[in-house]
Amino acid sequence: MEARARQFAGDVSHELRTPLTAMTAVADILPGHPGLTGDAAAAAQLVSHRHLGAAIVIGAAAGLLPALRAARLSPTQALWSL
């Protein structure tokens, strides 16, 4: 069971980080594009700011796994104890 929980956590982390990496590339470049004006420029700024929040959440979730291991809890046990 523990091995499956670790595999699941690793898979989730990978599946979340892959699109986030692509978003980061776009969010870093897009807001400064001179052809963007009005609503498009505002949307680019919003994407830029929101992707940073997503990165923080994903990083925090990934950081929980070592803490759970140190406490000798599986992710499943931790969820059930909430």
N, C-alpha and C positions, 0 to 999 in steps of 0.2 A: 504494500500500500504506500509506504514512504517513497519508494522509487518512482511510483506512478505520480505521486504528488510533486516530486522534484521535476520530473519530466514535463508535467503540465505547466509548472511555474516557468520553466525554461522556455517552453513553446510559446506561452503567453507573452513573456518578455520579448522574445524574438519577433513575434507577430505584431507587437505594438511598436517596437523600436524601428522596424523596417520602414513603415510608412512615415513615421515621425522624422526619420533621417531625410526622406525625400521632401517632406514639408519644410524642414529646416533650410534646405538648399533654396527652395523657392521663396520662403519667408525672408531669407537674408538678402536676396537679390530684388525681388519684386517691388517692395515699397519705394526704392530709389529710382525706379524706371521713369524716365522723363515723359514717356507717352501716357502715363496714367494720370487722369485728372478726375475730379469730382467723386462720384460714388465708387469708381474703380480704385482710386487712390485710397479712399477711406476703407474699402474692403481689404485692400492689400495690407494696410496698417493693422486692421483687426486680425487678420490671419497671422501677421508677424507677432502680435502680442499674445494671441491665444495659443500658438504653438509652444511658446515658452512655458505657459501654464501646464500644458499637456506633458511636456518634458519633465517638469518638476514632479508631477503626479506619478508618471511611469518610473522615474528614478527612485522615488520614495517607495513605491510598491516593490521594486526590485531589491531595494535595500532592506526590506522587511524579512526576506527569506533567510539571510544569515542570522538575524536576531531570533527568528523562530527556531532555527537549528540550535543556536546557543541555549535557548530555553528548553530544548528537547521537545518542541511542539512541531507537529506537521502543520502545513497550511490548513488542512481540513480541521484539525483540532482547534486551531486558533479561530477559525470562522465559527465553529460551534460554540466556542466560549464567549462570543460577543453578546 
